[in-house]
Amino acid sequence: MPGRQELPSTIRRSPAKAQRTWIKAHDSAVQNYGEGRRAPRQPSPR
């Protein structure tokens, strides 16, 4: 799983469920937006 290799140290110290959640979110973001790209930001409502 690609996300597992990029786990931040804080997530590595977290419980397994938190790690699985982060990996799933990371891999989904890479699939949707590509590696190294940021998701588009929406302007904050005023």
HTML snippet that shows the backbone in 3Dmol.js (N, CA, C, O; Angstrom):
<script src="https://3Dmol.org/build/3Dmol-min.js"></script>
<div id="view" style="width:600px;height:400px;position:relative"></div>
<script>
const pdb = `
ATOM      1  N   MET A   1       0.839  -1.173   0.000  1.00  0.00           N
ATOM      2  CA  MET A   1       0.000   0.000   0.000  1.00  0.00           C
ATOM      3  C   MET A   1       0.890   1.244   0.000  1.00  0.00           C
ATOM      4  O   MET A   1       1.678   1.418   0.929  1.00  0.00           O
ATOM      5  N   PRO A   2       0.793   2.110  -1.001  1.00  0.00           N
ATOM      6  CA  PRO A   2       1.689   3.258  -1.092  1.00  0.00           C
ATOM      7  C   PRO A   2       1.632   4.194   0.108  1.00  0.00           C
ATOM      8  O   PRO A   2       2.673   4.684   0.547  1.00  0.00           O
ATOM      9  N   GLY A   3       0.447   4.455   0.648  1.00  0.00           N
ATOM     10  CA  GLY A   3       0.325   5.382   1.761  1.00  0.00           C
ATOM     11  C   GLY A   3       1.104   4.948   2.988  1.00  0.00           C
ATOM     12  O   GLY A   3       1.572   5.789   3.756  1.00  0.00           O
ATOM     13  N   ARG A   4       1.248   3.648   3.180  1.00  0.00           N
ATOM     14  CA  ARG A   4       1.960   3.133   4.352  1.00  0.00           C
ATOM     15  C   ARG A   4       3.406   3.624   4.375  1.00  0.00           C
ATOM     16  O   ARG A   4       3.960   3.842   5.453  1.00  0.00           O
ATOM     17  N   GLN A   5       4.017   3.799   3.229  1.00  0.00           N
ATOM     18  CA  GLN A   5       5.413   4.237   3.173  1.00  0.00           C
ATOM     19  C   GLN A   5       5.552   5.730   3.483  1.00  0.00           C
ATOM     20  O   GLN A   5       6.659   6.199   3.747  1.00  0.00           O
ATOM     21  N   GLU A   6       4.463   6.471   3.456  1.00  0.00           N
ATOM     22  CA  GLU A   6       4.520   7.912   3.671  1.00  0.00           C
ATOM     23  C   GLU A   6       3.885   8.344   4.988  1.00  0.00           C
ATOM     24  O   GLU A   6       3.602   9.527   5.182  1.00  0.00           O
ATOM     25  N   LEU A   7       3.661   7.404   5.884  1.00  0.00           N
ATOM     26  CA  LEU A   7       3.019   7.733   7.164  1.00  0.00           C
ATOM     27  C   LEU A   7       3.855   8.759   7.930  1.00  0.00           C
ATOM     28  O   LEU A   7       5.049   8.547   8.141  1.00  0.00           O
ATOM     29  N   PRO A   8       3.240   9.870   8.348  1.00  0.00           N
ATOM     30  CA  PRO A   8       3.949  10.812   9.216  1.00  0.00           C
ATOM     31  C   PRO A   8       4.265  10.145  10.559  1.00  0.00           C
ATOM     32  O   PRO A   8       3.571   9.216  10.973  1.00  0.00           O
ATOM     33  N   SER A   9       5.290  10.612  11.219  1.00  0.00           N
ATOM     34  CA  SER A   9       5.700   9.981  12.479  1.00  0.00           C
ATOM     35  C   SER A   9       4.601  10.033  13.534  1.00  0.00           C
ATOM     36  O   SER A   9       4.481   9.114  14.344  1.00  0.00           O
ATOM     37  N   THR A  10       3.802  11.093  13.537  1.00  0.00           N
ATOM     38  CA  THR A  10       2.725  11.171  14.518  1.00  0.00           C
ATOM     39  C   THR A  10       1.680  10.097  14.278  1.00  0.00           C
ATOM     40  O   THR A  10       1.105   9.570  15.230  1.00  0.00           O
ATOM     41  N   ILE A  11       1.426   9.765  13.016  1.00  0.00           N
ATOM     42  CA  ILE A  11       0.452   8.713  12.703  1.00  0.00           C
ATOM     43  C   ILE A  11       1.057   7.344  12.996  1.00  0.00           C
ATOM     44  O   ILE A  11       0.339   6.432  13.406  1.00  0.00           O
ATOM     45  N   ARG A  12       2.348   7.186  12.794  1.00  0.00           N
ATOM     46  CA  ARG A  12       3.002   5.905  13.116  1.00  0.00           C
ATOM     47  C   ARG A  12       2.852   5.566  14.588  1.00  0.00           C
ATOM     48  O   ARG A  12       2.757   4.396  14.958  1.00  0.00           O
ATOM     49  N   ARG A  13       2.830   6.598  15.429  1.00  0.00           N
ATOM     50  CA  ARG A  13       2.699   6.365  16.878  1.00  0.00           C
ATOM     51  C   ARG A  13       1.245   6.207  17.301  1.00  0.00           C
ATOM     52  O   ARG A  13       0.962   5.913  18.462  1.00  0.00           O
ATOM     53  N   SER A  14       0.329   6.401  16.369  1.00  0.00           N
ATOM     54  CA  SER A  14      -1.104   6.318  16.670  1.00  0.00           C
ATOM     55  C   SER A  14      -1.598   4.878  16.579  1.00  0.00           C
ATOM     56  O   SER A  14      -0.900   4.008  16.058  1.00  0.00           O
ATOM     57  N   PRO A  15      -2.807   4.629  17.089  1.00  0.00           N
ATOM     58  CA  PRO A  15      -3.384   3.277  16.997  1.00  0.00           C
ATOM     59  C   PRO A  15      -3.561   2.830  15.545  1.00  0.00           C
ATOM     60  O   PRO A  15      -3.593   3.646  14.625  1.00  0.00           O
ATOM     61  N   ALA A  16      -3.672   1.527  15.368  1.00  0.00           N
ATOM     62  CA  ALA A  16      -3.782   0.938  14.030  1.00  0.00           C
ATOM     63  C   ALA A  16      -4.964   1.497  13.244  1.00  0.00           C
ATOM     64  O   ALA A  16      -4.853   1.703  12.035  1.00  0.00           O
ATOM     65  N   LYS A  17      -6.086   1.746  13.903  1.00  0.00           N
ATOM     66  CA  LYS A  17      -7.263   2.275  13.204  1.00  0.00           C
ATOM     67  C   LYS A  17      -6.966   3.657  12.620  1.00  0.00           C
ATOM     68  O   LYS A  17      -7.379   3.953  11.498  1.00  0.00           O
ATOM     69  N   ALA A  18      -6.266   4.494  13.356  1.00  0.00           N
ATOM     70  CA  ALA A  18      -5.899   5.821  12.858  1.00  0.00           C
ATOM     71  C   ALA A  18      -4.963   5.690  11.656  1.00  0.00           C
ATOM     72  O   ALA A  18      -5.078   6.452  10.696  1.00  0.00           O
ATOM     73  N   GLN A  19      -4.051   4.742  11.701  1.00  0.00           N
ATOM     74  CA  GLN A  19      -3.140   4.510  10.582  1.00  0.00           C
ATOM     75  C   GLN A  19      -3.906   4.059   9.346  1.00  0.00           C
ATOM     76  O   GLN A  19      -3.654   4.550   8.245  1.00  0.00           O
ATOM     77  N   ARG A  20      -4.848   3.121   9.521  1.00  0.00           N
ATOM     78  CA  ARG A  20      -5.644   2.653   8.382  1.00  0.00           C
ATOM     79  C   ARG A  20      -6.461   3.785   7.776  1.00  0.00           C
ATOM     80  O   ARG A  20      -6.581   3.890   6.555  1.00  0.00           O
ATOM     81  N   THR A  21      -7.023   4.632   8.639  1.00  0.00           N
ATOM     82  CA  THR A  21      -7.822   5.759   8.161  1.00  0.00           C
ATOM     83  C   THR A  21      -6.958   6.719   7.360  1.00  0.00           C
ATOM     84  O   THR A  21      -7.366   7.162   6.286  1.00  0.00           O
ATOM     85  N   TRP A  22      -5.769   7.050   7.863  1.00  0.00           N
ATOM     86  CA  TRP A  22      -4.868   7.968   7.165  1.00  0.00           C
ATOM     87  C   TRP A  22      -4.449   7.386   5.814  1.00  0.00           C
ATOM     88  O   TRP A  22      -4.453   8.091   4.805  1.00  0.00           O
ATOM     89  N   ILE A  23      -4.091   6.112   5.794  1.00  0.00           N
ATOM     90  CA  ILE A  23      -3.660   5.456   4.551  1.00  0.00           C
ATOM     91  C   ILE A  23      -4.785   5.477   3.525  1.00  0.00           C
ATOM     92  O   ILE A  23      -4.556   5.770   2.351  1.00  0.00           O
ATOM     93  N   LYS A  24      -5.994   5.166   3.964  1.00  0.00           N
ATOM     94  CA  LYS A  24      -7.138   5.156   3.049  1.00  0.00           C
ATOM     95  C   LYS A  24      -7.384   6.554   2.484  1.00  0.00           C
ATOM     96  O   LYS A  24      -7.613   6.701   1.283  1.00  0.00           O
ATOM     97  N   ALA A  25      -7.342   7.571   3.325  1.00  0.00           N
ATOM     98  CA  ALA A  25      -7.543   8.950   2.868  1.00  0.00           C
ATOM     99  C   ALA A  25      -6.420   9.382   1.930  1.00  0.00           C
ATOM    100  O   ALA A  25      -6.675  10.024   0.911  1.00  0.00           O
ATOM    101  N   HIS A  26      -5.195   9.038   2.264  1.00  0.00           N
ATOM    102  CA  HIS A  26      -4.038   9.391   1.426  1.00  0.00           C
ATOM    103  C   HIS A  26      -4.157   8.755   0.049  1.00  0.00           C
ATOM    104  O   HIS A  26      -4.015   9.432  -0.969  1.00  0.00           O
ATOM    105  N   ASP A  27      -4.417   7.460   0.020  1.00  0.00           N
ATOM    106  CA  ASP A  27      -4.498   6.753  -1.256  1.00  0.00           C
ATOM    107  C   ASP A  27      -5.657   7.265  -2.108  1.00  0.00           C
ATOM    108  O   ASP A  27      -5.543   7.339  -3.332  1.00  0.00           O
ATOM    109  N   SER A  28      -6.759   7.616  -1.474  1.00  0.00           N
ATOM    110  CA  SER A  28      -7.895   8.176  -2.199  1.00  0.00           C
ATOM    111  C   SER A  28      -7.538   9.532  -2.801  1.00  0.00           C
ATOM    112  O   SER A  28      -7.891   9.820  -3.945  1.00  0.00           O
ATOM    113  N   ALA A  29      -6.843  10.359  -2.035  1.00  0.00           N
ATOM    114  CA  ALA A  29      -6.437  11.678  -2.535  1.00  0.00           C
ATOM    115  C   ALA A  29      -5.478  11.543  -3.713  1.00  0.00           C
ATOM    116  O   ALA A  29      -5.593  12.278  -4.693  1.00  0.00           O
ATOM    117  N   VAL A  30      -4.539  10.616  -3.624  1.00  0.00           N
ATOM    118  CA  VAL A  30      -3.593  10.396  -4.729  1.00  0.00           C
ATOM    119  C   VAL A  30      -4.348   9.924  -5.968  1.00  0.00           C
ATOM    120  O   VAL A  30      -4.048  10.352  -7.083  1.00  0.00           O
ATOM    121  N   GLN A  31      -5.314   9.052  -5.775  1.00  0.00           N
ATOM    122  CA  GLN A  31      -6.088   8.546  -6.909  1.00  0.00           C
ATOM    123  C   GLN A  31      -6.890   9.679  -7.560  1.00  0.00           C
ATOM    124  O   GLN A  31      -6.978   9.747  -8.786  1.00  0.00           O
ATOM    125  N   ASN A  32      -7.473  10.564  -6.750  1.00  0.00           N
ATOM    126  CA  ASN A  32      -8.307  11.639  -7.281  1.00  0.00           C
ATOM    127  C   ASN A  32      -7.517  12.815  -7.840  1.00  0.00           C
ATOM    128  O   ASN A  32      -7.895  13.384  -8.865  1.00  0.00           O
ATOM    129  N   TYR A  33      -6.422  13.184  -7.176  1.00  0.00           N
ATOM    130  CA  TYR A  33      -5.714  14.412  -7.536  1.00  0.00           C
ATOM    131  C   TYR A  33      -4.313  14.191  -8.089  1.00  0.00           C
ATOM    132  O   TYR A  33      -3.711  15.122  -8.625  1.00  0.00           O
ATOM    133  N   GLY A  34      -3.786  12.983  -7.969  1.00  0.00           N
ATOM    134  CA  GLY A  34      -2.441  12.701  -8.450  1.00  0.00           C
ATOM    135  C   GLY A  34      -1.412  12.894  -7.347  1.00  0.00           C
ATOM    136  O   GLY A  34      -1.649  13.609  -6.374  1.00  0.00           O
ATOM    137  N   GLU A  35      -0.294  12.262  -7.511  1.00  0.00           N
ATOM    138  CA  GLU A  35       0.781  12.327  -6.514  1.00  0.00           C
ATOM    139  C   GLU A  35       1.396  13.722  -6.502  1.00  0.00           C
ATOM    140  O   GLU A  35       1.739  14.272  -7.548  1.00  0.00           O
ATOM    141  N   GLY A  36       1.528  14.278  -5.315  1.00  0.00           N
ATOM    142  CA  GLY A  36       2.207  15.559  -5.171  1.00  0.00           C
ATOM    143  C   GLY A  36       1.340  16.782  -5.439  1.00  0.00           C
ATOM    144  O   GLY A  36       1.809  17.907  -5.270  1.00  0.00           O
ATOM    145  N   ARG A  37       0.095  16.598  -5.851  1.00  0.00           N
ATOM    146  CA  ARG A  37      -0.790  17.740  -6.089  1.00  0.00           C
ATOM    147  C   ARG A  37      -1.667  17.959  -4.883  1.00  0.00           C
ATOM    148  O   ARG A  37      -1.996  17.018  -4.160  1.00  0.00           O
ATOM    149  N   ARG A  38      -2.043  19.200  -4.667  1.00  0.00           N
ATOM    150  CA  ARG A  38      -2.932  19.531  -3.563  1.00  0.00           C
ATOM    151  C   ARG A  38      -4.360  19.594  -4.064  1.00  0.00           C
ATOM    152  O   ARG A  38      -4.615  19.955  -5.213  1.00  0.00           O
ATOM    153  N   ALA A  39      -5.272  19.246  -3.203  1.00  0.00           N
ATOM    154  CA  ALA A  39      -6.688  19.359  -3.545  1.00  0.00           C
ATOM    155  C   ALA A  39      -7.039  20.837  -3.686  1.00  0.00           C
ATOM    156  O   ALA A  39      -6.494  21.673  -2.965  1.00  0.00           O
ATOM    157  N   PRO A  40      -7.941  21.167  -4.605  1.00  0.00           N
ATOM    158  CA  PRO A  40      -8.326  22.570  -4.740  1.00  0.00           C
ATOM    159  C   PRO A  40      -8.999  23.070  -3.461  1.00  0.00           C
ATOM    160  O   PRO A  40      -9.761  22.349  -2.817  1.00  0.00           O
ATOM    161  N   ARG A  41      -8.703  24.295  -3.120  1.00  0.00           N
ATOM    162  CA  ARG A  41      -9.274  24.879  -1.902  1.00  0.00           C
ATOM    163  C   ARG A  41     -10.461  25.748  -2.251  1.00  0.00           C
ATOM    164  O   ARG A  41     -10.450  26.478  -3.242  1.00  0.00           O
ATOM    165  N   GLN A  42     -11.458  25.662  -1.441  1.00  0.00           N
ATOM    166  CA  GLN A  42     -12.631  26.487  -1.605  1.00  0.00           C
ATOM    167  C   GLN A  42     -12.434  27.762  -0.789  1.00  0.00           C
ATOM    168  O   GLN A  42     -11.868  27.707   0.303  1.00  0.00           O
ATOM    169  N   PRO A  43     -12.885  28.901  -1.290  1.00  0.00           N
ATOM    170  CA  PRO A  43     -12.782  30.117  -0.474  1.00  0.00           C
ATOM    171  C   PRO A  43     -13.654  29.991   0.768  1.00  0.00           C
ATOM    172  O   PRO A  43     -14.751  29.434   0.719  1.00  0.00           O
ATOM    173  N   SER A  44     -13.155  30.512   1.870  1.00  0.00           N
ATOM    174  CA  SER A  44     -13.926  30.408   3.100  1.00  0.00           C
ATOM    175  C   SER A  44     -15.093  31.387   3.065  1.00  0.00           C
ATOM    176  O   SER A  44     -14.950  32.512   2.585  1.00  0.00           O
ATOM    177  N   PRO A  45     -16.245  30.962   3.569  1.00  0.00           N
ATOM    178  CA  PRO A  45     -17.418  31.860   3.568  1.00  0.00           C
ATOM    179  C   PRO A  45     -17.191  33.024   4.525  1.00  0.00           C
ATOM    180  O   PRO A  45     -16.528  32.883   5.552  1.00  0.00           O
ATOM    181  N   ARG A  46     -17.740  34.144   4.179  1.00  0.00           N
ATOM    182  CA  ARG A  46     -17.549  35.335   5.025  1.00  0.00           C
ATOM    183  C   ARG A  46     -18.770  35.611   5.827  1.00  0.00           C
ATOM    184  O   ARG A  46     -18.799  36.570   6.597  1.00  0.00           O
TER     185      ARG A  46
END
`;
const viewer = $3Dmol.createViewer("view");
viewer.addModel(pdb, "pdb");
viewer.setStyle({}, {cartoon: {color: "spectrum"}});
viewer.zoomTo();
viewer.render();
</script>
